[in-house]
Amino acid sequence: MANTFKYVRGQETLQALPIGSGVVVEIGTHLKLSGGLVTPVAAATDNLAYIGVAKEAHRAVEGAGKITVALPNAEAIYRVPLDAASTWVVGDLFQLNSTQKLAKNTTDAVAVAVNAGTSATEVEVMYLLPNTTGGLRFVGDAS
């Protein structure tokens, strides 16, 4: 999905997060948090550790460091490709698959539709806040 994800509108929450040496990331790659480092989402099971979208690239020849990531929030809207043409309504949930595309699915969802679509190949979404112990922790979260 790299470089096909599109920021549409709203306020993004950007944060520099650590990345390991040699990890290849392009702008627009969906990322997960693994061992305190960001890595590309590679399977639907990675949705449980979803942390955001890469806003800068990291090449295989680069060492460990930090890259800017757009964290999930309730203000930013993105247009994202679907794995197949689909029909949905506002509020439908989507999960990432191994090709870095969204699929309508309520299991381990990472995004919610903010518009309706019929037989479309892209959807406008808001990314959901992390809801696992592998994600960000907020004041008031259960320990």
N, CA, C and O of each residue as an XYZ file, in Angstrom:
572
protein
N       0.806     -1.178      0.000
C       0.000      0.000      0.000
C       0.860      1.257      0.000
O       0.352      2.363     -0.183
N       2.104      1.093      0.196
C       2.956      2.259      0.334
C       2.727      3.263     -0.785
O       2.573      2.900     -1.951
N       2.710      4.521     -0.406
C       2.549      5.646     -1.317
C       1.189      5.723     -2.005
O       1.026      6.539     -2.912
N       0.211      4.915     -1.618
C      -1.130      5.009     -2.201
C      -2.139      5.538     -1.193
O      -3.247      5.932     -1.559
N      -1.757      5.545      0.059
C      -2.597      6.084      1.128
C      -2.631      7.598      0.974
O      -1.610      8.207      0.653
N      -3.797      8.221      1.200
C      -3.920      9.666      0.999
C      -4.520     10.339      2.229
O      -5.582      9.945      2.712
N      -3.829     11.353      2.725
C      -4.378     12.200      3.789
C      -5.432     13.091      3.140
O      -5.167     13.708      2.108
N      -6.631     13.166      3.734
C      -7.719     13.957      3.149
C      -7.913     15.268      3.903
O      -7.857     16.343      3.305
N      -8.141     15.184      5.208
C      -8.386     16.403      5.983
C      -8.312     16.094      7.476
O      -8.247     14.937      7.891
N      -8.323     17.169      8.270
C      -8.307     17.020      9.722
C      -6.911     17.204     10.294
O      -5.949     17.461      9.570
N      -6.825     17.067     11.596
C      -5.575     17.266     12.325
C      -4.881     15.930     12.554
O      -5.426     15.047     13.218
N      -3.679     15.783     12.003
C      -2.908     14.566     12.236
C      -2.142     14.671     13.548
O      -1.756     15.764     13.965
N      -1.926     13.536     14.193
C      -1.091     13.460     15.381
C       0.186     12.744     14.958
O       0.179     11.533     14.737
N       1.281     13.491     14.847
C       2.547     12.935     14.384
C       3.493     12.722     15.552
O       3.579     13.540     16.468
N       4.211     11.585     15.495
C       5.148     11.249     16.562
C       6.331     10.512     15.965
O       6.153      9.644     15.111
N       7.539     10.848     16.405
C       8.736     10.116     16.003
C       8.816      8.852     16.849
O       8.854      8.918     18.077
N       8.843      7.692     16.175
C       8.896      6.406     16.870
C      10.123      5.615     16.411
O      10.566      5.762     15.272
N      10.673      4.775     17.298
C      11.890      4.035     16.962
C      11.644      2.946     15.908
O      10.604      2.289     15.891
N      12.642      2.783     15.033
C      12.614      1.762     13.990
C      13.966      1.066     13.988
O      14.998      1.691     14.229
N      13.948     -0.225     13.716
C      15.184     -1.005     13.725
C      16.020     -0.819     12.472
O      15.536     -0.310     11.461
N      17.251     -1.225     12.541
C      18.178     -1.160     11.421
C      17.701     -2.063     10.285
O      17.309     -3.207     10.517
N      17.737     -1.540      9.050
C      17.413     -2.353      7.883
C      15.940     -2.564      7.600
O      15.598     -3.209      6.609
N      15.052     -2.041      8.440
C      13.612     -2.197      8.220
C      13.195     -1.282      7.072
O      13.462     -0.081      7.104
N      12.538     -1.853      6.052
C      12.128     -1.082      4.879
C      10.695     -0.594      5.068
O       9.769     -1.384      5.257
N      10.536      0.736      5.013
C       9.230      1.365      5.167
C       9.126      2.478      4.127
O      10.052      3.273      3.971
N       8.012      2.534      3.425
C       7.746      3.631      2.497
C       6.688      4.541      3.112
O       5.955      4.129      4.012
N       6.610      5.763      2.631
C       5.565      6.671      3.092
C       4.220      6.017      2.817
O       3.978      5.531      1.712
N       3.348      6.002      3.813
C       2.030      5.407      3.660
C       1.935      3.969      4.110
O       0.851      3.387      4.068
N       3.042      3.373      4.544
C       3.006      1.993      5.032
C       2.315      1.946      6.390
O       2.630      2.737      7.280
N       1.372      1.015      6.548
C       0.745      0.810      7.862
C       1.754      0.085      8.747
O       2.419     -0.857      8.317
N       1.853      0.547     10.000
C       2.867      0.023     10.903
C       2.260     -0.596     12.148
O       1.168     -0.232     12.585
N       3.002     -1.546     12.707
C       2.649     -2.131     14.003
C       3.809     -1.877     14.948
O       4.912     -1.533     14.523
N       3.547     -2.050     16.228
C       4.575     -1.910     17.243
C       4.975     -3.315     17.687
O       4.132     -4.100     18.120
N       6.262     -3.626     17.577
C       6.758     -4.950     17.937
C       8.075     -4.793     18.683
O       9.060     -4.312     18.123
N       8.089     -5.195     19.936
C       9.294     -5.070     20.739
C       9.752     -3.627     20.902
O      10.945     -3.360     21.041
N       8.796     -2.693     20.884
C       9.113     -1.287     21.050
C       9.547     -0.587     19.769
O       9.850      0.606     19.790
N       9.582     -1.321     18.642
C       9.983     -0.764     17.358
C       8.828     -0.849     16.365
O       7.994     -1.750     16.456
N       8.779      0.094     15.409
C       7.758      0.015     14.371
C       8.250     -0.874     13.241
O       9.420     -0.831     12.861
N       7.334     -1.684     12.708
C       7.591     -2.538     11.553
C       6.315     -2.573     10.715
O       5.232     -2.305     11.236
N       6.426     -2.899      9.426
C       5.230     -2.935      8.579
C       4.233     -4.012      9.013
O       4.623     -5.098      9.440
N       2.948     -3.696      8.897
C       1.902     -4.692      9.103
C       2.034     -5.695      7.967
O       2.071     -5.312      6.798
N       2.104     -6.991      8.309
C       2.314     -8.025      7.293
C       1.207     -9.069      7.266
O       1.181     -9.913      6.370
N       0.295     -9.028      8.227
C      -0.796    -10.012      8.294
C      -1.955     -9.411      9.075
O      -1.773     -8.458      9.832
N      -3.148     -9.972      8.890
C      -4.328     -9.471      9.599
C      -4.138     -9.549     11.114
O      -4.690     -8.726     11.844
N      -3.371    -10.519     11.592
C      -3.145    -10.646     13.038
C      -2.341     -9.475     13.590
O      -2.362     -9.221     14.794
N      -1.631     -8.758     12.716
C      -0.853     -7.595     13.156
C      -1.744     -6.417     13.541
O      -1.268     -5.457     14.146
N      -3.035     -6.478     13.197
C      -3.958     -5.398     13.542
C      -4.001     -5.161     15.041
O      -4.282     -4.048     15.485
N      -3.727     -6.193     15.823
C      -3.764     -6.059     17.278
C      -2.658     -5.153     17.804
O      -2.764     -4.627     18.912
N      -1.598     -4.966     17.021
C      -0.484     -4.118     17.448
C      -0.350     -2.886     16.551
O       0.702     -2.245     16.536
N      -1.407     -2.548     15.802
C      -1.377     -1.418     14.872
C      -1.046     -0.118     15.611
O      -1.612      0.168     16.666
N      -0.112      0.673     15.038
C       0.302      1.911     15.701
C       0.120      3.147     14.831
O       0.084      4.258     15.360
N       0.004      2.991     13.504
C      -0.199      4.163     12.657
C       0.349      4.001     11.260
O       0.632      2.891     10.810
N       0.496      5.144     10.566
C       0.921      5.175      9.172
C       2.228      5.960      9.051
O       2.365      7.050      9.607
N       3.179      5.393      8.320
C       4.476      6.052      8.132
C       4.318      7.339      7.343
O       3.678      7.357      6.292
N       4.897      8.406      7.848
C       4.892      9.689      7.148
C       6.261      9.980      6.540
O       6.442     11.001      5.877
N       7.216      9.095      6.763
C       8.519      9.196      6.111
C       9.048      7.793      5.864
O       8.644      6.836      6.525
N       9.957      7.685      4.905
C      10.491      6.381      4.514
C      11.737      6.019      5.327
O      12.394      6.875      5.920
N      12.035      4.715      5.329
C      13.254      4.194      5.958
C      13.762      3.092      5.039
O      13.046      2.129      4.764
N      15.009      3.233      4.561
C      15.566      2.295      3.589
C      16.318      1.149      4.271
O      16.689      1.239      5.441
N      16.533      0.076      3.514
C      17.222     -1.107      4.037
C      18.638     -0.795      4.496
O      19.156     -1.475      5.382
N      19.274      0.213      3.918
C      20.663      0.542      4.267
C      20.770      1.479      5.464
O      21.872      1.785      5.921
N      19.622      1.937      5.974
C      19.646      2.858      7.111
C      19.698      2.100      8.434
O      19.114      1.027      8.583
N      20.400      2.677      9.369
C      20.507      2.084     10.691
C      19.276      2.366     11.541
O      18.314      2.989     11.091
N      19.332      1.895     12.764
C      18.237      2.133     13.709
C      18.106      3.623     13.956
O      19.097      4.352     13.918
N      16.906      4.072     14.207
C      16.664      5.486     14.454
C      15.195      5.712     14.750
O      14.559      4.903     15.426
N      14.653      6.819     14.243
C      13.237      7.128     14.434
C      12.653      7.593     13.103
O      13.344      8.196     12.282
N      11.360      7.300     12.904
C      10.638      7.825     11.758
C       9.339      8.455     12.258
O       8.829      8.100     13.320
N       8.821      9.384     11.482
C       7.573     10.045     11.843
C       6.393      9.169     11.466
O       6.311      8.660     10.349
N       5.476      9.001     12.420
C       4.293      8.157     12.241
C       3.051      8.976     12.577
O       3.020      9.692     13.578
N       2.027      8.862     11.730
C       0.727      9.470     12.031
C      -0.025      8.491     12.925
O      -0.443      7.424     12.477
N      -0.194      8.860     14.188
C      -0.882      7.998     15.143
C      -2.394      8.068     14.928
O      -2.903      9.087     14.462
N      -3.112      7.002     15.260
C      -4.568      7.037     15.146
C      -5.160      8.130     16.027
O      -4.736      8.320     17.167
N      -6.146      8.847     15.487
C      -6.865      9.834     16.282
C      -8.231     10.052     15.655
O      -8.499      9.581     14.550
N      -9.081     10.757     16.357
C     -10.467     10.927     15.908
C     -10.664     12.164     15.040
O     -11.804     12.566     14.804
N      -9.587     12.774     14.560
C      -9.723     14.000     13.778
C      -9.258     13.869     12.335
O      -9.791     14.557     11.464
N      -8.288     13.014     12.053
C      -7.727     12.914     10.709
C      -8.493     11.898      9.866
O      -8.843     10.814     10.334
N      -8.747     12.276      8.605
C      -9.448     11.407      7.655
C      -8.476     11.042      6.541
O      -7.753     11.898      6.033
N      -8.463      9.754      6.163
C      -7.576      9.255      5.127
C      -8.388      8.481      4.081
O      -9.415      7.882      4.402
N      -7.919      8.501      2.828
C      -8.503      7.688      1.760
C      -7.555      6.518      1.530
O      -6.378      6.707      1.220
N      -8.086      5.301      1.686
C      -7.256      4.108      1.672
C      -7.821      3.088      0.684
O      -9.038      2.917      0.615
N      -6.962      2.405     -0.085
C      -7.435      1.380     -1.015
C      -8.025      0.172     -0.284
O      -7.597     -0.177      0.816
N      -9.005     -0.451     -0.911
C      -9.616     -1.679     -0.398
C      -9.003     -2.877     -1.110
O      -8.490     -2.750     -2.221
N      -9.056     -4.041     -0.468
C      -8.508     -5.242     -1.105
C      -9.373     -5.702     -2.273
O      -8.894     -6.424     -3.148
N     -10.647     -5.293     -2.298
C     -11.572     -5.618     -3.390
C     -12.699     -4.598     -3.360
O     -12.993     -4.022     -2.313
N     -13.335     -4.371     -4.515
C     -14.472     -3.447     -4.547
C     -15.502     -3.892     -3.520
O     -15.778     -5.083     -3.379
N     -16.065     -2.928     -2.807
C     -16.958     -3.253     -1.698
C     -18.022     -2.171     -1.555
O     -17.906     -1.082     -2.117
N     -19.063     -2.498     -0.788
C     -20.127     -1.555     -0.452
C     -20.178     -1.441      1.062
O     -20.099     -2.450      1.763
N     -20.310     -0.224      1.575
C     -20.327     -0.003      3.023
C     -21.121      1.246      3.346
O     -21.468      2.036      2.468
N     -21.399      1.403      4.635
C     -22.090      2.589      5.140
C     -21.204      3.258      6.187
O     -20.236      2.664      6.662
N     -21.539      4.485      6.538
C     -20.805      5.192      7.575
C     -20.837      4.360      8.859
O     -21.896      3.888      9.274
N     -19.690      4.186      9.473
C     -19.594      3.427     10.715
C     -19.131      1.996     10.533
O     -18.790      1.338     11.516
N     -19.108      1.490      9.300
C     -18.603      0.130      9.088
C     -17.122      0.077      9.446
O     -16.383      1.041      9.245
N     -16.704     -1.070      9.981
C     -15.333     -1.257     10.437
C     -14.495     -1.980      9.386
O     -15.007     -2.779      8.602
N     -13.194     -1.683      9.387
C     -12.262     -2.266      8.427
C     -11.013     -2.748      9.141
O     -10.572     -2.150     10.122
N     -10.441     -3.848      8.630
C      -9.168     -4.342      9.137
C      -8.152     -4.336      7.996
O      -8.526     -4.327      6.823
N      -6.872     -4.342      8.346
C      -5.797     -4.424      7.365
C      -5.536     -5.882      7.016
O      -5.720     -6.773      7.845
N      -5.101     -6.117      5.770
C      -4.703     -7.471      5.408
C      -3.218     -7.485      5.066
O      -2.534     -6.475      5.229
N      -2.723     -8.614      4.598
C      -1.288     -8.763      4.338
C      -0.784     -7.897      3.189
O       0.427     -7.731      3.045
N      -1.680     -7.337      2.362
C      -1.261     -6.480      1.249
C      -1.316     -4.995      1.616
O      -1.177     -4.135      0.747
N      -1.516     -4.698      2.892
C      -1.583     -3.315      3.382
C      -2.822     -2.593      2.887
O      -2.837     -1.363      2.835
N      -3.868     -3.337      2.521
C      -5.136     -2.744      2.092
C      -6.193     -3.054      3.142
O      -6.030     -3.966      3.952
N      -7.286     -2.280      3.118
C      -8.367     -2.484      4.070
C      -9.415     -3.440      3.507
O      -9.643     -3.496      2.299
N     -10.046     -4.189      4.408
C     -11.159     -5.076      4.070
C     -12.238     -4.864      5.122
O     -11.939     -4.741      6.310
N     -13.495     -4.822      4.684
C     -14.602     -4.636      5.634
C     -14.670     -5.860      6.531
O     -14.896     -6.976      6.063
N     -14.471     -5.640      7.825
C     -14.425     -6.742      8.773
C     -14.437     -6.159     10.184
O     -13.727     -5.193     10.462
N     -15.235     -6.739     11.069
C     -15.318     -6.243     12.440
C     -14.267     -6.868     13.358
O     -14.085     -6.407     14.485
N     -13.573     -7.910     12.894
C     -12.553     -8.567     13.703
C     -11.267     -7.755     13.682
O     -10.708     -7.492     12.617
N     -10.806     -7.365     14.845
C      -9.552     -6.620     14.982
C      -9.501     -5.407     14.054
O      -8.486     -5.160     13.403
N     -10.588     -4.658     13.998
C     -10.671     -3.499     13.120
C      -9.679     -2.412     13.535
O      -9.392     -2.237     14.719
N      -9.156     -1.682     12.535
C      -8.240     -0.575     12.793
C      -8.797      0.750     12.279
O      -8.235      1.809     12.554
N      -9.913      0.691     11.527
C     -10.447      1.915     10.930
C     -11.969      1.846     10.840
O     -12.557      0.765     10.839
N     -12.607      3.042     10.765
C     -14.056      3.140     10.636
C     -14.369      4.073      9.466
O     -13.742      5.122      9.315
N     -15.337      3.686      8.646
C     -15.723      4.480      7.477
C     -16.407      5.773      7.902
O     -17.240      5.777      8.808
N     -16.045      6.876      7.237
C     -16.687      8.167      7.515
C     -17.567      8.607      6.349
O     -18.186      9.670      6.394
N     -17.616      7.781      5.307
C     -18.517      8.033      4.182
C     -19.094      6.693      3.729
O     -18.594      5.639      4.121
N     -20.132      6.727      2.914
C     -20.718      5.499      2.370
C     -20.174      5.276      0.968
O     -19.785      6.227      0.290
N     -20.147      4.032      0.536
C     -19.658      3.721     -0.799
C     -20.348      2.502     -1.370
O     -20.763      1.604     -0.636
N     -20.468      2.477     -2.695
C     -21.080      1.342     -3.393
C     -20.124      0.869     -4.478
O     -19.755      1.638     -5.365
N     -19.727     -0.384     -4.410
C     -18.801     -0.988     -5.376
C     -17.569     -0.115     -5.610
O     -17.130      0.054     -6.748
N     -17.021      0.430     -4.542
C     -15.862      1.316     -4.621
C     -14.584      0.578     -4.243
O     -14.625     -0.465     -3.590
N     -13.451      1.131     -4.660
C     -12.161      0.511     -4.374
C     -11.327      1.307     -3.374
O     -10.226      0.888     -3.017
N     -11.844      2.457     -2.915
C     -11.200      3.255     -1.879
C     -12.255      3.689     -0.876
O     -13.417      3.890     -1.231
N     -11.846      3.832      0.375
C     -12.760      4.255      1.427
C     -12.107      5.368      2.239
O     -10.897      5.344      2.465
N     -12.904      6.345      2.680
C     -12.397      7.369      3.591
C     -12.652      6.883      5.009
O     -13.772      6.516      5.364
N     -11.588      6.886      5.818
C     -11.663      6.332      7.177
C     -10.995      7.236      8.190
O     -10.203      8.119      7.861
N     -11.350      6.977      9.431
C     -10.670      7.480     10.609
C     -10.046      6.239     11.250
O     -10.721      5.220     11.400
N      -8.782      6.310     11.625
C      -8.160      5.172     12.295
C      -8.583      5.133     13.756
O      -8.676      6.172     14.411
N      -8.837      3.941     14.259
C      -9.286      3.753     15.637
C      -8.110      3.827     16.599
O      -6.992      3.441     16.259
N      -8.366      4.321     17.789
C      -7.337      4.338     18.822
C      -6.992      2.912     19.206
O      -7.870      2.049     19.204
N      -5.736      2.641     19.537
C      -5.336      1.284     19.931
C      -6.145      0.810     21.137
O      -6.438      1.586     22.047
N      -6.499     -0.470     21.129
C      -7.278     -1.009     22.249
C      -6.665     -2.281     22.807
O      -7.375     -3.134     23.340
N      -5.344     -2.413     22.687
C      -4.666     -3.592     23.201
C      -3.543     -3.167     24.132
O      -3.156     -1.999     24.161
N      -3.029     -4.116     24.886
C      -1.909     -3.814     25.774
C      -0.641     -3.537     24.984
O       0.315     -2.992     25.536
N      -0.605     -3.904     23.682
C       0.562     -3.630     22.858
C       0.552     -2.227     22.294
O       1.529     -1.799     21.679
N      -0.546     -1.498     22.495
C      -0.669     -0.158     21.913
C      -0.340      0.928     22.915
O       0.233      0.671     23.975
N      -0.708      2.129     22.565
C      -0.465      3.267     23.436
C      -1.310      3.175     24.697
O      -2.396      2.597     24.677
N      -0.823      3.734     25.783
C      -1.563      3.739     27.047
C      -2.002      5.169     27.326
O      -1.222      6.107     27.160
N      -3.247      5.334     27.749
C      -3.786      6.642     28.055
C      -4.162      6.719     29.532
O      -4.458      5.700     30.155
N      -4.150      7.923     30.088
C      -4.557      8.117     31.478
C      -5.951      7.535     31.647
O      -6.848      7.833     30.859
N      -6.137      6.720     32.652
C      -7.446      6.107     32.901
C      -7.565      4.699     32.340
O      -8.503      3.983     32.689
N      -6.630      4.275     31.469
C      -6.670      2.908     30.935
C      -6.429      1.919     32.071
O      -5.683      2.200     33.009
N      -7.063      0.775     31.972
C      -6.824     -0.289     32.951
C      -5.396     -0.790     32.783
O      -4.867     -0.796     31.672
N      -4.780     -1.202     33.860
C      -3.404     -1.680     33.768
C      -3.360     -3.132     33.400
O      -2.278     -3.706     33.277
